[in-house]
Amino acid sequence: MHNLLTSRGAQRTGGQSGPANPALPASTRCMIILKLQWKIFQMVDDTESEFSRSQTLLALALTCKSFTGPALDLLWRELYGFAPLIRCLPQSLWKQDNLKLEFERTMTSEI
């Protein structure tokens, strides 16, 4: 994961690993620091509860642009079943009744 943050963070900050623009607020500048991002994501990834981990990663992905890529990568890294992938397909393909997820029609190349 450290390599993931390093490569993505370097792309977003123009290759710099520290605060790049002094015009930005201090809170924004500190979130660009790759070591700090690494610590935050490491703590979240070590969470025992899968639900808590997923919810926190989603919240981090929505928090700021520099967190989006790494948080979504970790969120999608471990899936417990095909349901999350199926829900990414058009809703005309599937339906969900309570906990049961099933296909409504055959998949074709047309939407």
Jmol script that loads the backbone (N, CA, C; Angstrom):
load data "model"
ATOM      1  N   MET A   1       0.825  -1.181   0.000  1.00  0.00           N
ATOM      2  CA  MET A   1       0.000   0.000   0.000  1.00  0.00           C
ATOM      3  C   MET A   1       0.871   1.248   0.000  1.00  0.00           C
ATOM      4  N   HIS A   2       2.027   1.209   0.644  1.00  0.00           N
ATOM      5  CA  HIS A   2       2.886   2.378   0.678  1.00  0.00           C
ATOM      6  C   HIS A   2       3.265   2.804  -0.734  1.00  0.00           C
ATOM      7  N   ASN A   3       3.593   1.853  -1.611  1.00  0.00           N
ATOM      8  CA  ASN A   3       3.923   2.191  -2.989  1.00  0.00           C
ATOM      9  C   ASN A   3       2.730   2.815  -3.687  1.00  0.00           C
ATOM     10  N   LEU A   4       1.547   2.333  -3.400  1.00  0.00           N
ATOM     11  CA  LEU A   4       0.328   2.878  -3.987  1.00  0.00           C
ATOM     12  C   LEU A   4       0.188   4.340  -3.620  1.00  0.00           C
ATOM     13  N   LEU A   5       0.347   4.665  -2.354  1.00  0.00           N
ATOM     14  CA  LEU A   5       0.225   6.052  -1.921  1.00  0.00           C
ATOM     15  C   LEU A   5       1.356   6.902  -2.479  1.00  0.00           C
ATOM     16  N   THR A   6       2.538   6.350  -2.523  1.00  0.00           N
ATOM     17  CA  THR A   6       3.675   7.114  -3.007  1.00  0.00           C
ATOM     18  C   THR A   6       3.485   7.480  -4.473  1.00  0.00           C
ATOM     19  N   SER A   7       3.106   6.503  -5.299  1.00  0.00           N
ATOM     20  CA  SER A   7       2.971   6.791  -6.719  1.00  0.00           C
ATOM     21  C   SER A   7       1.790   7.703  -6.993  1.00  0.00           C
ATOM     22  N   ARG A   8       0.656   7.461  -6.373  1.00  0.00           N
ATOM     23  CA  ARG A   8      -0.516   8.309  -6.600  1.00  0.00           C
ATOM     24  C   ARG A   8      -0.314   9.691  -6.011  1.00  0.00           C
ATOM     25  N   GLY A   9       0.272   9.756  -4.836  1.00  0.00           N
ATOM     26  CA  GLY A   9       0.500  11.048  -4.208  1.00  0.00           C
ATOM     27  C   GLY A   9       1.475  11.891  -5.008  1.00  0.00           C
ATOM     28  N   ALA A  10       2.488  11.253  -5.548  1.00  0.00           N
ATOM     29  CA  ALA A  10       3.464  11.987  -6.349  1.00  0.00           C
ATOM     30  C   ALA A  10       2.825  12.536  -7.615  1.00  0.00           C
ATOM     31  N   GLN A  11       1.889  11.773  -8.192  1.00  0.00           N
ATOM     32  CA  GLN A  11       1.203  12.254  -9.383  1.00  0.00           C
ATOM     33  C   GLN A  11       0.359  13.476  -9.059  1.00  0.00           C
ATOM     34  N   ARG A  12      -0.324  13.463  -7.938  1.00  0.00           N
ATOM     35  CA  ARG A  12      -1.235  14.549  -7.604  1.00  0.00           C
ATOM     36  C   ARG A  12      -0.516  15.801  -7.121  1.00  0.00           C
ATOM     37  N   THR A  13       0.662  15.638  -6.538  1.00  0.00           N
ATOM     38  CA  THR A  13       1.368  16.801  -5.994  1.00  0.00           C
ATOM     39  C   THR A  13       2.538  17.211  -6.865  1.00  0.00           C
ATOM     40  N   GLY A  14       2.543  16.727  -8.111  1.00  0.00           N
ATOM     41  CA  GLY A  14       3.616  17.102  -9.008  1.00  0.00           C
ATOM     42  C   GLY A  14       4.950  16.488  -8.625  1.00  0.00           C
ATOM     43  N   GLY A  15       4.926  15.315  -7.979  1.00  0.00           N
ATOM     44  CA  GLY A  15       6.149  14.621  -7.618  1.00  0.00           C
ATOM     45  C   GLY A  15       6.696  15.024  -6.263  1.00  0.00           C
ATOM     46  N   GLN A  16       6.097  15.981  -5.609  1.00  0.00           N
ATOM     47  CA  GLN A  16       6.577  16.423  -4.307  1.00  0.00           C
ATOM     48  C   GLN A  16       5.907  15.602  -3.223  1.00  0.00           C
ATOM     49  N   SER A  17       6.626  15.356  -2.158  1.00  0.00           N
ATOM     50  CA  SER A  17       6.055  14.568  -1.084  1.00  0.00           C
ATOM     51  C   SER A  17       5.658  15.418   0.108  1.00  0.00           C
ATOM     52  N   GLY A  18       5.765  16.709  -0.007  1.00  0.00           N
ATOM     53  CA  GLY A  18       5.412  17.587   1.097  1.00  0.00           C
ATOM     54  C   GLY A  18       4.481  18.685   0.644  1.00  0.00           C
ATOM     55  N   PRO A  19       4.192  19.633   1.534  1.00  0.00           N
ATOM     56  CA  PRO A  19       3.313  20.735   1.180  1.00  0.00           C
ATOM     57  C   PRO A  19       3.877  21.510  -0.012  1.00  0.00           C
ATOM     58  N   ALA A  20       3.072  21.670  -1.060  1.00  0.00           N
ATOM     59  CA  ALA A  20       3.557  22.255  -2.293  1.00  0.00           C
ATOM     60  C   ALA A  20       3.192  23.728  -2.436  1.00  0.00           C
ATOM     61  N   ASN A  21       2.076  24.139  -1.900  1.00  0.00           N
ATOM     62  CA  ASN A  21       1.585  25.485  -2.150  1.00  0.00           C
ATOM     63  C   ASN A  21       1.296  26.186  -0.829  1.00  0.00           C
ATOM     64  N   PRO A  22       2.133  27.146  -0.439  1.00  0.00           N
ATOM     65  CA  PRO A  22       1.914  27.827   0.846  1.00  0.00           C
ATOM     66  C   PRO A  22       0.621  28.636   0.884  1.00  0.00           C
ATOM     67  N   ALA A  23      -0.008  28.865  -0.287  1.00  0.00           N
ATOM     68  CA  ALA A  23      -1.271  29.602  -0.304  1.00  0.00           C
ATOM     69  C   ALA A  23      -2.430  28.748   0.200  1.00  0.00           C
ATOM     70  N   LEU A  24      -2.248  27.435   0.223  1.00  0.00           N
ATOM     71  CA  LEU A  24      -3.293  26.534   0.717  1.00  0.00           C
ATOM     72  C   LEU A  24      -3.367  26.609   2.237  1.00  0.00           C
ATOM     73  N   PRO A  25      -4.535  26.348   2.800  1.00  0.00           N
ATOM     74  CA  PRO A  25      -4.637  26.305   4.262  1.00  0.00           C
ATOM     75  C   PRO A  25      -3.731  25.210   4.834  1.00  0.00           C
ATOM     76  N   ALA A  26      -3.297  25.397   6.057  1.00  0.00           N
ATOM     77  CA  ALA A  26      -2.395  24.436   6.704  1.00  0.00           C
ATOM     78  C   ALA A  26      -3.009  23.040   6.759  1.00  0.00           C
ATOM     79  N   SER A  27      -4.316  22.955   7.015  1.00  0.00           N
ATOM     80  CA  SER A  27      -4.964  21.640   7.090  1.00  0.00           C
ATOM     81  C   SER A  27      -4.886  20.919   5.753  1.00  0.00           C
ATOM     82  N   THR A  28      -5.005  21.638   4.662  1.00  0.00           N
ATOM     83  CA  THR A  28      -4.899  21.036   3.337  1.00  0.00           C
ATOM     84  C   THR A  28      -3.462  20.622   3.047  1.00  0.00           C
ATOM     85  N   ARG A  29      -2.516  21.473   3.385  1.00  0.00           N
ATOM     86  CA  ARG A  29      -1.103  21.157   3.142  1.00  0.00           C
ATOM     87  C   ARG A  29      -0.659  19.920   3.912  1.00  0.00           C
ATOM     88  N   CYS A  30      -1.130  19.763   5.143  1.00  0.00           N
ATOM     89  CA  CYS A  30      -0.676  18.606   5.924  1.00  0.00           C
ATOM     90  C   CYS A  30      -1.264  17.303   5.375  1.00  0.00           C
ATOM     91  N   MET A  31      -2.429  17.361   4.721  1.00  0.00           N
ATOM     92  CA  MET A  31      -3.015  16.150   4.148  1.00  0.00           C
ATOM     93  C   MET A  31      -2.310  15.710   2.875  1.00  0.00           C
ATOM     94  N   ILE A  32      -1.440  16.551   2.324  1.00  0.00           N
ATOM     95  CA  ILE A  32      -0.665  16.190   1.137  1.00  0.00           C
ATOM     96  C   ILE A  32       0.580  15.391   1.531  1.00  0.00           C
ATOM     97  N   ILE A  33       0.978  15.444   2.782  1.00  0.00           N
ATOM     98  CA  ILE A  33       2.177  14.744   3.250  1.00  0.00           C
ATOM     99  C   ILE A  33       1.942  13.238   3.172  1.00  0.00           C
ATOM    100  N   LEU A  34       2.747  12.564   2.360  1.00  0.00           N
ATOM    101  CA  LEU A  34       2.536  11.140   2.100  1.00  0.00           C
ATOM    102  C   LEU A  34       2.689  10.271   3.345  1.00  0.00           C
ATOM    103  N   LYS A  35       3.618  10.611   4.227  1.00  0.00           N
ATOM    104  CA  LYS A  35       3.787   9.813   5.451  1.00  0.00           C
ATOM    105  C   LYS A  35       2.545   9.885   6.331  1.00  0.00           C
ATOM    106  N   LEU A  36       1.932  11.040   6.388  1.00  0.00           N
ATOM    107  CA  LEU A  36       0.709  11.193   7.168  1.00  0.00           C
ATOM    108  C   LEU A  36      -0.436  10.406   6.534  1.00  0.00           C
ATOM    109  N   GLN A  37      -0.560  10.488   5.206  1.00  0.00           N
ATOM    110  CA  GLN A  37      -1.582   9.689   4.518  1.00  0.00           C
ATOM    111  C   GLN A  37      -1.361   8.202   4.787  1.00  0.00           C
ATOM    112  N   TRP A  38      -0.107   7.765   4.694  1.00  0.00           N
ATOM    113  CA  TRP A  38       0.219   6.356   4.930  1.00  0.00           C
ATOM    114  C   TRP A  38      -0.252   5.916   6.315  1.00  0.00           C
ATOM    115  N   LYS A  39       0.030   6.728   7.343  1.00  0.00           N
ATOM    116  CA  LYS A  39      -0.379   6.383   8.707  1.00  0.00           C
ATOM    117  C   LYS A  39      -1.900   6.287   8.822  1.00  0.00           C
ATOM    118  N   ILE A  40      -2.606   7.231   8.230  1.00  0.00           N
ATOM    119  CA  ILE A  40      -4.075   7.234   8.299  1.00  0.00           C
ATOM    120  C   ILE A  40      -4.631   5.986   7.624  1.00  0.00           C
ATOM    121  N   PHE A  41      -4.196   5.700   6.406  1.00  0.00           N
ATOM    122  CA  PHE A  41      -4.712   4.543   5.690  1.00  0.00           C
ATOM    123  C   PHE A  41      -4.288   3.230   6.325  1.00  0.00           C
ATOM    124  N   GLN A  42      -3.114   3.194   6.927  1.00  0.00           N
ATOM    125  CA  GLN A  42      -2.656   1.988   7.619  1.00  0.00           C
ATOM    126  C   GLN A  42      -3.560   1.695   8.819  1.00  0.00           C
ATOM    127  N   MET A  43      -3.922   2.739   9.566  1.00  0.00           N
ATOM    128  CA  MET A  43      -4.819   2.562  10.711  1.00  0.00           C
ATOM    129  C   MET A  43      -6.187   2.055  10.261  1.00  0.00           C
ATOM    130  N   VAL A  44      -6.711   2.590   9.191  1.00  0.00           N
ATOM    131  CA  VAL A  44      -8.023   2.170   8.685  1.00  0.00           C
ATOM    132  C   VAL A  44      -7.971   0.754   8.165  1.00  0.00           C
ATOM    133  N   ASP A  45      -6.914   0.418   7.432  1.00  0.00           N
ATOM    134  CA  ASP A  45      -6.804  -0.915   6.840  1.00  0.00           C
ATOM    135  C   ASP A  45      -6.669  -1.996   7.898  1.00  0.00           C
ATOM    136  N   ASP A  46      -6.168  -1.646   9.079  1.00  0.00           N
ATOM    137  CA  ASP A  46      -6.004  -2.610  10.171  1.00  0.00           C
ATOM    138  C   ASP A  46      -7.269  -2.777  11.008  1.00  0.00           C
ATOM    139  N   THR A  47      -8.352  -2.078  10.651  1.00  0.00           N
ATOM    140  CA  THR A  47      -9.603  -2.175  11.400  1.00  0.00           C
ATOM    141  C   THR A  47     -10.140  -3.594  11.314  1.00  0.00           C
ATOM    142  N   GLU A  48     -10.583  -4.130  12.443  1.00  0.00           N
ATOM    143  CA  GLU A  48     -11.057  -5.512  12.482  1.00  0.00           C
ATOM    144  C   GLU A  48     -12.424  -5.684  11.828  1.00  0.00           C
ATOM    145  N   SER A  49     -13.304  -4.764  12.002  1.00  0.00           N
ATOM    146  CA  SER A  49     -14.655  -4.872  11.467  1.00  0.00           C
ATOM    147  C   SER A  49     -14.670  -4.483   9.988  1.00  0.00           C
ATOM    148  N   GLU A  50     -15.107  -5.395   9.125  1.00  0.00           N
ATOM    149  CA  GLU A  50     -15.161  -5.114   7.692  1.00  0.00           C
ATOM    150  C   GLU A  50     -16.120  -3.968   7.388  1.00  0.00           C
ATOM    151  N   PHE A  51     -17.267  -3.935   8.076  1.00  0.00           N
ATOM    152  CA  PHE A  51     -18.240  -2.859   7.847  1.00  0.00           C
ATOM    153  C   PHE A  51     -17.644  -1.508   8.226  1.00  0.00           C
ATOM    154  N   SER A  52     -17.000  -1.447   9.379  1.00  0.00           N
ATOM    155  CA  SER A  52     -16.382  -0.201   9.829  1.00  0.00           C
ATOM    156  C   SER A  52     -15.275   0.229   8.870  1.00  0.00           C
ATOM    157  N   ARG A  53     -14.470  -0.724   8.426  1.00  0.00           N
ATOM    158  CA  ARG A  53     -13.380  -0.440   7.486  1.00  0.00           C
ATOM    159  C   ARG A  53     -13.945   0.133   6.191  1.00  0.00           C
ATOM    160  N   SER A  54     -14.968  -0.505   5.641  1.00  0.00           N
ATOM    161  CA  SER A  54     -15.569  -0.050   4.386  1.00  0.00           C
ATOM    162  C   SER A  54     -16.175   1.331   4.525  1.00  0.00           C
ATOM    163  N   GLN A  55     -16.888   1.562   5.610  1.00  0.00           N
ATOM    164  CA  GLN A  55     -17.511   2.863   5.820  1.00  0.00           C
ATOM    165  C   GLN A  55     -16.470   3.971   5.968  1.00  0.00           C
ATOM    166  N   THR A  56     -15.401   3.677   6.681  1.00  0.00           N
ATOM    167  CA  THR A  56     -14.353   4.672   6.879  1.00  0.00           C
ATOM    168  C   THR A  56     -13.621   4.966   5.578  1.00  0.00           C
ATOM    169  N   LEU A  57     -13.325   3.918   4.792  1.00  0.00           N
ATOM    170  CA  LEU A  57     -12.658   4.132   3.511  1.00  0.00           C
ATOM    171  C   LEU A  57     -13.531   4.941   2.559  1.00  0.00           C
ATOM    172  N   LEU A  58     -14.837   4.681   2.570  1.00  0.00           N
ATOM    173  CA  LEU A  58     -15.750   5.468   1.747  1.00  0.00           C
ATOM    174  C   LEU A  58     -15.732   6.934   2.180  1.00  0.00           C
ATOM    175  N   ALA A  59     -15.781   7.163   3.474  1.00  0.00           N
ATOM    176  CA  ALA A  59     -15.744   8.540   3.987  1.00  0.00           C
ATOM    177  C   ALA A  59     -14.429   9.227   3.601  1.00  0.00           C
ATOM    178  N   LEU A  60     -13.304   8.502   3.689  1.00  0.00           N
ATOM    179  CA  LEU A  60     -12.020   9.075   3.297  1.00  0.00           C
ATOM    180  C   LEU A  60     -11.983   9.387   1.800  1.00  0.00           C
ATOM    181  N   ALA A  61     -12.563   8.506   0.995  1.00  0.00           N
ATOM    182  CA  ALA A  61     -12.588   8.737  -0.458  1.00  0.00           C
ATOM    183  C   ALA A  61     -13.353  10.006  -0.802  1.00  0.00           C
ATOM    184  N   LEU A  62     -14.356  10.332   0.000  1.00  0.00           N
ATOM    185  CA  LEU A  62     -15.174  11.519  -0.250  1.00  0.00           C
ATOM    186  C   LEU A  62     -14.638  12.768   0.437  1.00  0.00           C
ATOM    187  N   THR A  63     -13.610  12.614   1.264  1.00  0.00           N
ATOM    188  CA  THR A  63     -13.085  13.730   2.056  1.00  0.00           C
ATOM    189  C   THR A  63     -12.293  14.731   1.235  1.00  0.00           C
ATOM    190  N   CYS A  64     -11.308  14.260   0.483  1.00  0.00           N
ATOM    191  CA  CYS A  64     -10.494  15.171  -0.321  1.00  0.00           C
ATOM    192  C   CYS A  64      -9.922  14.411  -1.516  1.00  0.00           C
ATOM    193  N   LYS A  65      -9.529  15.162  -2.534  1.00  0.00           N
ATOM    194  CA  LYS A  65      -9.052  14.558  -3.776  1.00  0.00           C
ATOM    195  C   LYS A  65      -7.825  13.682  -3.573  1.00  0.00           C
ATOM    196  N   SER A  66      -6.930  14.077  -2.697  1.00  0.00           N
ATOM    197  CA  SER A  66      -5.714  13.282  -2.519  1.00  0.00           C
ATOM    198  C   SER A  66      -5.994  11.947  -1.823  1.00  0.00           C
ATOM    199  N   PHE A  67      -7.131  11.807  -1.172  1.00  0.00           N
ATOM    200  CA  PHE A  67      -7.495  10.545  -0.516  1.00  0.00           C
ATOM    201  C   PHE A  67      -8.319   9.632  -1.418  1.00  0.00           C
ATOM    202  N   THR A  68      -8.931  10.160  -2.453  1.00  0.00           N
ATOM    203  CA  THR A  68      -9.884   9.394  -3.253  1.00  0.00           C
ATOM    204  C   THR A  68      -9.290   8.131  -3.844  1.00  0.00           C
ATOM    205  N   GLY A  69      -8.200   8.252  -4.581  1.00  0.00           N
ATOM    206  CA  GLY A  69      -7.605   7.088  -5.238  1.00  0.00           C
ATOM    207  C   GLY A  69      -7.181   5.995  -4.277  1.00  0.00           C
ATOM    208  N   PRO A  70      -6.349   6.312  -3.290  1.00  0.00           N
ATOM    209  CA  PRO A  70      -5.918   5.271  -2.357  1.00  0.00           C
ATOM    210  C   PRO A  70      -7.076   4.644  -1.573  1.00  0.00           C
ATOM    211  N   ALA A  71      -8.041   5.453  -1.155  1.00  0.00           N
ATOM    212  CA  ALA A  71      -9.166   4.913  -0.383  1.00  0.00           C
ATOM    213  C   ALA A  71     -10.008   3.971  -1.236  1.00  0.00           C
ATOM    214  N   LEU A  72     -10.292   4.358  -2.475  1.00  0.00           N
ATOM    215  CA  LEU A  72     -11.082   3.487  -3.353  1.00  0.00           C
ATOM    216  C   LEU A  72     -10.311   2.225  -3.716  1.00  0.00           C
ATOM    217  N   ASP A  73      -9.003   2.345  -3.903  1.00  0.00           N
ATOM    218  CA  ASP A  73      -8.198   1.144  -4.181  1.00  0.00           C
ATOM    219  C   ASP A  73      -8.288   0.146  -3.032  1.00  0.00           C
ATOM    220  N   LEU A  74      -8.184   0.634  -1.803  1.00  0.00           N
ATOM    221  CA  LEU A  74      -8.285  -0.257  -0.645  1.00  0.00           C
ATOM    222  C   LEU A  74      -9.700  -0.794  -0.472  1.00  0.00           C
ATOM    223  N   LEU A  75     -10.675   0.036  -0.744  1.00  0.00           N
ATOM    224  CA  LEU A  75     -12.073  -0.383  -0.601  1.00  0.00           C
ATOM    225  C   LEU A  75     -12.407  -1.533  -1.548  1.00  0.00           C
ATOM    226  N   TRP A  76     -11.923  -1.451  -2.785  1.00  0.00           N
ATOM    227  CA  TRP A  76     -12.217  -2.476  -3.779  1.00  0.00           C
ATOM    228  C   TRP A  76     -11.226  -3.634  -3.751  1.00  0.00           C
ATOM    229  N   ARG A  77     -10.168  -3.532  -2.960  1.00  0.00           N
ATOM    230  CA  ARG A  77      -9.149  -4.578  -2.919  1.00  0.00           C
ATOM    231  C   ARG A  77      -9.693  -5.884  -2.364  1.00  0.00           C
ATOM    232  N   GLU A  78     -10.532  -5.798  -1.346  1.00  0.00           N
ATOM    233  CA  GLU A  78     -11.083  -6.996  -0.719  1.00  0.00           C
ATOM    234  C   GLU A  78     -12.600  -6.973  -0.823  1.00  0.00           C
ATOM    235  N   LEU A  79     -13.125  -7.853  -1.666  1.00  0.00           N
ATOM    236  CA  LEU A  79     -14.576  -7.976  -1.813  1.00  0.00           C
ATOM    237  C   LEU A  79     -15.012  -9.317  -1.248  1.00  0.00           C
ATOM    238  N   TYR A  80     -16.122  -9.307  -0.583  1.00  0.00           N
ATOM    239  CA  TYR A  80     -16.667 -10.536  -0.017  1.00  0.00           C
ATOM    240  C   TYR A  80     -17.908 -10.912  -0.812  1.00  0.00           C
ATOM    241  N   GLY A  81     -17.663 -11.473  -1.999  1.00  0.00           N
ATOM    242  CA  GLY A  81     -18.746 -11.872  -2.884  1.00  0.00           C
ATOM    243  C   GLY A  81     -18.809 -10.989  -4.124  1.00  0.00           C
ATOM    244  N   PHE A  82     -19.747 -11.305  -5.003  1.00  0.00           N
ATOM    245  CA  PHE A  82     -19.891 -10.587  -6.263  1.00  0.00           C
ATOM    246  C   PHE A  82     -20.906  -9.453  -6.194  1.00  0.00           C
ATOM    247  N   ALA A  83     -21.648  -9.353  -5.115  1.00  0.00           N
ATOM    248  CA  ALA A  83     -22.717  -8.351  -5.018  1.00  0.00           C
ATOM    249  C   ALA A  83     -22.241  -6.920  -5.302  1.00  0.00           C
ATOM    250  N   PRO A  84     -21.120  -6.451  -4.738  1.00  0.00           N
ATOM    251  CA  PRO A  84     -20.693  -5.081  -5.041  1.00  0.00           C
ATOM    252  C   PRO A  84     -20.407  -4.865  -6.536  1.00  0.00           C
ATOM    253  N   LEU A  85     -19.866  -5.874  -7.194  1.00  0.00           N
ATOM    254  CA  LEU A  85     -19.596  -5.761  -8.626  1.00  0.00           C
ATOM    255  C   LEU A  85     -20.885  -5.758  -9.431  1.00  0.00           C
ATOM    256  N   ILE A  86     -21.816  -6.625  -9.063  1.00  0.00           N
ATOM    257  CA  ILE A  86     -23.102  -6.694  -9.772  1.00  0.00           C
ATOM    258  C   ILE A  86     -23.855  -5.378  -9.633  1.00  0.00           C
ATOM    259  N   ARG A  87     -23.766  -4.742  -8.466  1.00  0.00           N
ATOM    260  CA  ARG A  87     -24.458  -3.471  -8.252  1.00  0.00           C
ATOM    261  C   ARG A  87     -23.865  -2.330  -9.082  1.00  0.00           C
ATOM    262  N   CYS A  88     -22.684  -2.538  -9.660  1.00  0.00           N
ATOM    263  CA  CYS A  88     -22.098  -1.537 -10.559  1.00  0.00           C
ATOM    264  C   CYS A  88     -22.687  -1.621 -11.968  1.00  0.00           C
ATOM    265  N   LEU A  89     -23.352  -2.711 -12.271  1.00  0.00           N
ATOM    266  CA  LEU A  89     -23.993  -2.881 -13.575  1.00  0.00           C
ATOM    267  C   LEU A  89     -25.285  -2.065 -13.618  1.00  0.00           C
ATOM    268  N   PRO A  90     -25.811  -1.802 -14.817  1.00  0.00           N
ATOM    269  CA  PRO A  90     -27.083  -1.064 -14.906  1.00  0.00           C
ATOM    270  C   PRO A  90     -28.180  -1.751 -14.087  1.00  0.00           C
ATOM    271  N   GLN A  91     -29.004  -0.958 -13.431  1.00  0.00           N
ATOM    272  CA  GLN A  91     -30.037  -1.520 -12.552  1.00  0.00           C
ATOM    273  C   GLN A  91     -31.087  -2.328 -13.297  1.00  0.00           C
ATOM    274  N   SER A  92     -31.178  -2.170 -14.592  1.00  0.00           N
ATOM    275  CA  SER A  92     -32.129  -2.978 -15.355  1.00  0.00           C
ATOM    276  C   SER A  92     -31.691  -4.439 -15.450  1.00  0.00           C
ATOM    277  N   LEU A  93     -30.456  -4.739 -15.079  1.00  0.00           N
ATOM    278  CA  LEU A  93     -29.937  -6.104 -15.144  1.00  0.00           C
ATOM    279  C   LEU A  93     -30.214  -6.928 -13.895  1.00  0.00           C
ATOM    280  N   TRP A  94     -30.419  -6.283 -12.763  1.00  0.00           N
ATOM    281  CA  TRP A  94     -30.507  -7.024 -11.510  1.00  0.00           C
ATOM    282  C   TRP A  94     -31.568  -6.437 -10.595  1.00  0.00           C
ATOM    283  N   LYS A  95     -31.973  -7.248  -9.627  1.00  0.00           N
ATOM    284  CA  LYS A  95     -32.876  -6.770  -8.583  1.00  0.00           C
ATOM    285  C   LYS A  95     -32.437  -7.387  -7.263  1.00  0.00           C
ATOM    286  N   GLN A  96     -32.826  -6.728  -6.197  1.00  0.00           N
ATOM    287  CA  GLN A  96     -32.480  -7.219  -4.869  1.00  0.00           C
ATOM    288  C   GLN A  96     -33.734  -7.272  -4.021  1.00  0.00           C
ATOM    289  N   ASP A  97     -34.024  -8.448  -3.491  1.00  0.00           N
ATOM    290  CA  ASP A  97     -35.114  -8.659  -2.542  1.00  0.00           C
ATOM    291  C   ASP A  97     -34.485  -9.064  -1.223  1.00  0.00           C
ATOM    292  N   ASN A  98     -34.622  -8.202  -0.228  1.00  0.00           N
ATOM    293  CA  ASN A  98     -33.966  -8.405   1.061  1.00  0.00           C
ATOM    294  C   ASN A  98     -32.473  -8.612   0.838  1.00  0.00           C
ATOM    295  N   LEU A  99     -31.946  -9.774   1.171  1.00  0.00           N
ATOM    296  CA  LEU A  99     -30.510 -10.028   0.989  1.00  0.00           C
ATOM    297  C   LEU A  99     -30.205 -10.780  -0.304  1.00  0.00           C
ATOM    298  N   LYS A 100     -31.241 -11.138  -1.045  1.00  0.00           N
ATOM    299  CA  LYS A 100     -31.058 -11.934  -2.265  1.00  0.00           C
ATOM    300  C   LYS A 100     -30.894 -11.014  -3.475  1.00  0.00           C
ATOM    301  N   LEU A 101     -29.810 -11.204  -4.201  1.00  0.00           N
ATOM    302  CA  LEU A 101     -29.512 -10.424  -5.393  1.00  0.00           C
ATOM    303  C   LEU A 101     -29.583 -11.365  -6.589  1.00  0.00           C
ATOM    304  N   GLU A 102     -30.395 -11.022  -7.594  1.00  0.00           N
ATOM    305  CA  GLU A 102     -30.510 -11.888  -8.762  1.00  0.00           C
ATOM    306  C   GLU A 102     -30.628 -11.070 -10.036  1.00  0.00           C
ATOM    307  N   PHE A 103     -30.261 -11.709 -11.142  1.00  0.00           N
ATOM    308  CA  PHE A 103     -30.331 -11.044 -12.433  1.00  0.00           C
ATOM    309  C   PHE A 103     -31.766 -11.004 -12.935  1.00  0.00           C
ATOM    310  N   GLU A 104     -32.147  -9.886 -13.531  1.00  0.00           N
ATOM    311  CA  GLU A 104     -33.479  -9.697 -14.090  1.00  0.00           C
ATOM    312  C   GLU A 104     -33.564 -10.186 -15.527  1.00  0.00           C
ATOM    313  N   ARG A 105     -32.479 -10.040 -16.259  1.00  0.00           N
ATOM    314  CA  ARG A 105     -32.477 -10.392 -17.676  1.00  0.00           C
ATOM    315  C   ARG A 105     -31.074 -10.814 -18.089  1.00  0.00           C
ATOM    316  N   THR A 106     -30.980 -11.314 -19.301  1.00  0.00           N
ATOM    317  CA  THR A 106     -29.697 -11.710 -19.844  1.00  0.00           C
ATOM    318  C   THR A 106     -28.884 -10.485 -20.188  1.00  0.00           C
ATOM    319  N   MET A 107     -27.590 -10.547 -19.931  1.00  0.00           N
ATOM    320  CA  MET A 107     -26.710  -9.436 -20.262  1.00  0.00           C
ATOM    321  C   MET A 107     -26.413  -9.468 -21.758  1.00  0.00           C
ATOM    322  N   THR A 108     -26.499  -8.296 -22.383  1.00  0.00           N
ATOM    323  CA  THR A 108     -26.160  -8.143 -23.796  1.00  0.00           C
ATOM    324  C   THR A 108     -25.241  -6.929 -23.931  1.00  0.00           C
ATOM    325  N   SER A 109     -24.723  -6.731 -25.127  1.00  0.00           N
ATOM    326  CA  SER A 109     -23.843  -5.570 -25.324  1.00  0.00           C
ATOM    327  C   SER A 109     -24.635  -4.278 -25.387  1.00  0.00           C
ATOM    328  N   GLU A 110     -25.953  -4.341 -25.646  1.00  0.00           N
ATOM    329  CA  GLU A 110     -26.781  -3.157 -25.625  1.00  0.00           C
ATOM    330  C   GLU A 110     -27.227  -2.867 -24.204  1.00  0.00           C
ATOM    331  N   ILE A 111     -27.425  -1.618 -23.906  1.00  0.00           N
ATOM    332  CA  ILE A 111     -27.863  -1.232 -22.554  1.00  0.00           C
ATOM    333  C   ILE A 111     -29.322  -1.274 -22.531  1.00  0.00           C
TER     334      ILE A 111
END
end "model"
wireframe off; spacefill off
backbone 0.3
color backbone group
